């Protein structure tokens, strides 16, 4: 375990109150205890996990879900096989209510159970009506709301591009987070074969092999952690690495992903894929030259580098508008078809 991890910053926000605006654009994580404690599913969980699952089942209309199942020998760690050619779990299509039944049966068994979870299930599609009675007291731009439910398990450290507010609704969950710049110390796995779409850290936080992953000690110096109870929420900024551990026999979480930029702007990770294709294979001196160009035009923190030009001539070097975004997308689409 990470013994040097610091506690994630706590903020005091009463349920039903809007957090200060700067918290929703913060570049560091925070947690708010009891912030969604008045949600019906959290109140149901106070009477036990079975009560909470029964409450969730009221909204379910039978659409199949993807469930992940790992043998007891995995110790709850959803990960790769030893050769990193596949995974130590299987994915099955099933009914959400059947998952609930299995979780309840596993929680009452005297034997060590398999690890089972359903993740990133959009509540608007799978639990119609749920969002309307489980709201946040402020608006987010086009949020995607998802349910995660399972038993004791670990999802390895990974990143998401959107901002994230995650609400613990059943059981306990531990979050361990790292700032984006720690990517070089987290020993990231393959991009072409990932457990759930995003590359993950190969380091087992419960059994750290410092000989194999020596730079991870540096990542530990920047680690932050917390344990959430039902009703607690955590905010994660864009691109922060986070490992999520479900600590109870039955756990549930609801999260909100959002980003400020319109969808027409595309995902930055798509730009990274393009860079894999067109930049990474270039000679080193050319890559250095392009890095200077990116620093100048993309990562500049002010517009000082453009102020020698009339503003009307900035074009694609200036603010990205919807019309410009569509023009650039069309140019990229045409070039990639060649």
C-alpha positions in Angstrom: 0.0 0.0 0.0 1.0 3.6 -0.5 2.2 4.7 3.0 3.3 8.2 2.0 0.1 9.3 0.3 -1.4 12.5 1.6 -5.1 13.0 2.3 -7.1 14.6 -0.4 -8.3 18.1 0.5 -11.7 18.3 2.1 -14.1 21.2 1.4 -17.1 22.1 3.5 -20.2 22.2 1.3 -23.6 21.6 2.8 -26.0 19.3 0.9 -28.2 21.3 -1.6 -25.7 24.2 -1.7 -23.8 25.2 -4.8 -20.0 25.0 -4.4 -18.0 28.1 -5.1 -17.4 28.4 -8.8 -13.6 27.9 -8.5 -14.1 24.4 -7.2 -15.7 23.2 -10.4 -12.7 24.4 -12.5 -10.1 23.5 -9.9 -6.9 21.8 -11.1 -6.6 19.8 -7.8 -9.0 17.2 -6.4 -11.3 17.8 -3.4 -13.9 15.8 -1.5 -17.1 17.0 0.2 -18.4 14.7 3.0 -22.2 14.0 3.0 -22.8 16.2 0.0 -25.4 13.8 -1.6 -26.5 12.2 1.6 -30.1 13.2 0.9 -30.2 11.2 -2.4 -32.9 8.5 -2.3 -30.4 5.7 -3.2 -28.1 6.9 -0.4 -31.0 6.9 2.1 -31.9 3.4 0.9 -28.3 2.3 1.5 -28.7 3.3 5.2 -31.0 0.3 5.5 -28.4 -2.0 3.9 -27.0 -2.8 0.5 -30.0 -5.0 -0.4 -32.3 -2.1 0.1 -30.2 0.1 -2.2 -30.1 -2.5 -4.9 -33.8 -3.0 -4.7 -34.2 0.7 -5.1 -32.0 0.8 -8.2 -33.9 -2.1 -9.7 -37.1 -0.1 -9.8 -35.6 2.0 -12.6 -34.2 -0.8 -14.6 -36.1 -1.8 -17.8 -34.2 -4.9 -18.9 -31.6 -3.5 -21.2 -28.5 -5.9 -21.1 -25.4 -4.6 -19.3 -21.8 -5.5 -19.7 -20.4 -7.1 -16.5 -16.8 -8.0 -15.7 -16.1 -11.2 -13.8 -12.7 -12.3 -12.3 -11.9 -15.5 -10.4 -11.3 -15.3 -6.6 -7.5 -15.8 -7.3 -7.5 -12.3 -8.8 -8.0 -10.8 -5.3 -10.3 -8.2 -6.8 -7.6 -6.8 -9.2 -9.0 -6.4 -12.7 -5.8 -6.6 -14.7 -3.8 -8.3 -17.5 -2.8 -11.9 -17.7 0.9 -12.7 -17.0 1.9 -12.3 -20.7 -0.1 -9.0 -21.1 -1.8 -10.6 -24.1 -5.2 -10.6 -22.5 -6.9 -10.1 -19.2 -7.5 -12.0 -15.9 -11.3 -11.4 -16.3 -14.1 -12.1 -18.7 -16.8 -9.7 -19.9 -20.4 -11.0 -20.2 -23.7 -9.5 -21.3 -26.4 -10.0 -18.7 -29.3 -8.4 -16.9 -28.5 -5.8 -14.2 -30.9 -7.5 -11.8 -29.0 -10.8 -12.2 -25.8 -8.9 -11.3 -27.6 -7.6 -8.2 -28.7 -11.2 -7.3 -25.1 -12.5 -7.7 -23.7 -9.7 -5.6 -26.1 -10.4 -2.8 -25.4 -14.1 -3.0 -21.6 -13.5 -3.0 -21.9 -11.2 0.0 -23.6 -14.0 2.0 -21.2 -16.8 1.0 -18.6 -18.3 3.4 -16.3 -18.8 0.4 -14.1 -16.2 -1.2 -16.3 -14.9 -4.1 -15.3 -14.0 -7.6 -15.0 -10.3 -8.3 -17.9 -8.8 -10.2 -18.8 -5.3 -11.3 -20.7 -3.3 -13.9 -19.1 0.0 -14.8 -19.8 3.1 -16.8 -23.5 2.3 -17.3 -25.3 5.5 -18.5 -28.2 6.0 -16.1 -30.3 7.9 -18.7 -30.3 4.8 -20.9 -30.3 2.0 -18.4 -32.2 3.5 -15.4 -34.6 6.0 -16.9 -36.0 8.4 -14.3 -33.0 7.9 -12.0 -31.3 11.2 -13.0 -34.4 13.3 -12.3 -34.3 12.3 -8.6 -30.5 12.3 -8.2 -29.4 15.7 -9.2 -26.7 18.1 -8.2 -27.7 21.6 -7.2 -25.9 23.2 -10.1 -25.7 22.8 -13.9 -22.9 21.1 -15.7 -22.4 21.4 -19.5 -23.8 18.2 -21.1 -22.8 15.8 -18.3 -22.7 12.1 -18.8 -24.1 10.3 -15.7 -23.0 6.7 -15.0 -23.6 4.0 -12.5 -20.9 1.7 -11.1 -21.8 -1.3 -8.9 -19.9 -4.4 -7.8 -18.2 -6.1 -4.9 -14.7 -5.8 -3.5 -12.4 -5.0 -6.4 -9.7 -2.7 -7.7 -9.6 -0.7 -11.0 -6.0 0.2 -11.7 -4.9 3.8 -11.9 -6.0 5.4 -15.2 -7.0 8.8 -16.4 -10.1 10.4 -18.0 -10.1 13.5 -20.1 -13.3 15.0 -18.8 -13.7 16.5 -15.4 -15.4 14.1 -12.9 -17.6 14.3 -9.9 -18.0 10.8 -8.3 -20.6 10.2 -5.7 -20.4 7.2 -3.4 -23.9 5.8 -2.8 -23.3 2.2 -1.4 -20.4 0.9 0.6 -16.9 2.3 0.9 -14.5 3.3 -1.9 -10.9 4.3 -1.7 -9.5 6.7 -4.3 -5.8 7.2 -4.8 -4.9 9.9 -7.2 -1.8 11.4 -9.0 -1.4 14.6 -11.0 -1.0 14.2 -14.8 2.7 14.9 -14.8 3.3 11.7 -12.9 2.6 9.7 -16.0 6.4 9.0 -16.4 6.5 7.4 -13.0 3.4 5.3 -13.2 4.7 2.7 -15.7 1.7 2.9 -18.0 0.6 -0.3 -19.9 -0.3 -0.8 -23.5 -2.6 1.6 -25.4 -3.7 -1.0 -27.9 -5.0 -3.5 -25.3 -6.7 -1.9 -22.3 -9.1 -3.3 -19.7 -11.8 -0.6 -20.2 -10.6 1.8 -22.9 -7.9 3.8 -21.1 -4.3 2.8 -20.5 -3.5 1.8 -16.9 -0.6 1.8 -14.5 1.0 -1.6 -14.3 2.0 -1.1 -10.7 0.1 -3.2 -8.1 -0.5 -0.7 -5.3 -1.0 -3.6 -2.8 2.3 -5.3 -3.6 4.7 -2.7 -5.1 7.7 -4.1 -6.9 10.2 -1.2 -6.5 12.9 -3.2 -8.2 10.8 -3.5 -11.4 9.2 0.0 -11.0 11.8 2.2 -9.2 10.5 5.5 -10.4 7.2 4.8 -8.7 8.7 6.1 -5.4 8.6 9.5 -7.0 4.9 9.1 -7.9 4.2 8.1 -4.3 5.5 11.5 -3.2 2.7 13.1 -5.1 -0.1 10.6 -4.3 -3.3 11.6 -2.5 -5.9 9.3 -1.1 -9.2 9.1 0.7 -12.0 6.7 1.6 -15.5 7.7 0.7 -18.6 6.7 2.6 -22.2 6.8 1.2 -23.1 10.4 0.5 -19.5 11.6 0.0 -18.3 13.0 -3.3 -14.9 13.5 -4.9 -14.0 15.9 -7.7 -11.3 14.9 -10.1 -9.8 17.4 -12.6 -9.1 16.5 -16.2 -6.4 13.9 -16.8 -5.7 13.1 -13.1 -4.7 9.5 -12.6 -6.9 7.6 -10.2 -7.1 4.1 -8.8 -10.6 3.2 -7.4 -11.0 0.4 -4.9 -14.3 -1.0 -3.8 -13.9 -1.9 -0.1 -17.3 -3.4 0.8 -19.0 -6.6 -0.2 -21.4 -4.4 -2.2 -20.5 -1.0 -3.5 -22.2 1.6 -5.7 -21.1 4.9 -7.2 -22.7 7.4 -9.5 -20.4 9.8 -11.4 -20.8 12.9 -13.7 -18.3 13.5 -16.5 -18.3 16.8 -18.3 -16.0 19.1 -20.3 -16.4 22.7 -21.2 -15.4 22.5 -24.9 -18.1 21.5 -27.4 -18.0 18.0 -28.9 -17.1 19.4 -32.3 -13.6 20.3 -31.0 -12.9 16.6 -30.6 -11.0 14.7 -28.0 -7.3 15.6 -27.2 -6.5 11.9 -27.0 -7.4 11.7 -30.7 -4.8 14.3 -31.4 -2.4 12.2 -29.5 -3.1 9.2 -31.7 -2.4 11.4 -34.7 0.9 12.4 -33.1 1.7 8.7 -32.7 1.2 8.4 -36.5 2.8 11.6 -37.9 5.3 12.8 -35.4 6.8 10.0 -33.2 8.5 8.3 -36.1 10.4 11.4 -37.2 14.1 11.9 -36.6 14.9 13.4 -33.2 15.9 16.8 -34.5 12.5 17.1 -36.3 10.6 16.1 -33.2 12.5 18.8 -31.3 11.5 21.3 -33.9 7.9 20.4 -33.8 7.9 20.5 -30.0 9.1 24.1 -30.2 6.2 24.8 -32.7 3.7 23.2 -30.3 5.0 25.1 -27.4 4.7 28.3 -29.4 1.3 27.9 -30.9 -0.6 25.4 -28.7 0.8 25.6 -25.2 1.5 29.4 -25.0 -0.2 30.8 -21.9 -0.9 34.3 -23.4 -1.4 35.7 -26.9 1.8 37.7 -26.8 3.2 35.6 -29.6 0.4 36.8 -31.9 0.4 40.5 -31.0 2.7 41.5 -33.8 -0.2 40.6 -36.2 -3.6 42.4 -36.7 -6.1 40.5 -34.7 -8.3 40.1 -37.8 -5.5 38.0 -39.3 -5.1 35.5 -36.5 -7.5 33.0 -38.0 -6.8 29.5 -36.7 -4.1 30.9 -34.4 -6.7 32.7 -32.3 -9.8 31.7 -30.5 -11.4 28.5 -31.8 -15.0 29.2 -32.8 -17.6 26.6 -33.8 -17.2 27.5 -37.5 -13.4 27.2 -37.3 -13.7 23.9 -35.4 -15.8 22.5 -38.2 -13.4 23.8 -40.8 -10.4 22.2 -39.1 -12.3 18.9 -38.7 -13.1 18.9 -42.4 -9.5 19.5 -43.3 -8.3 16.7 -41.0 -10.9 14.3 -42.3 -9.9 15.0 -45.9 -6.2 14.6 -45.1 -6.7 11.4 -43.3 -8.5 9.9 -46.2 -5.4 10.1 -48.5 
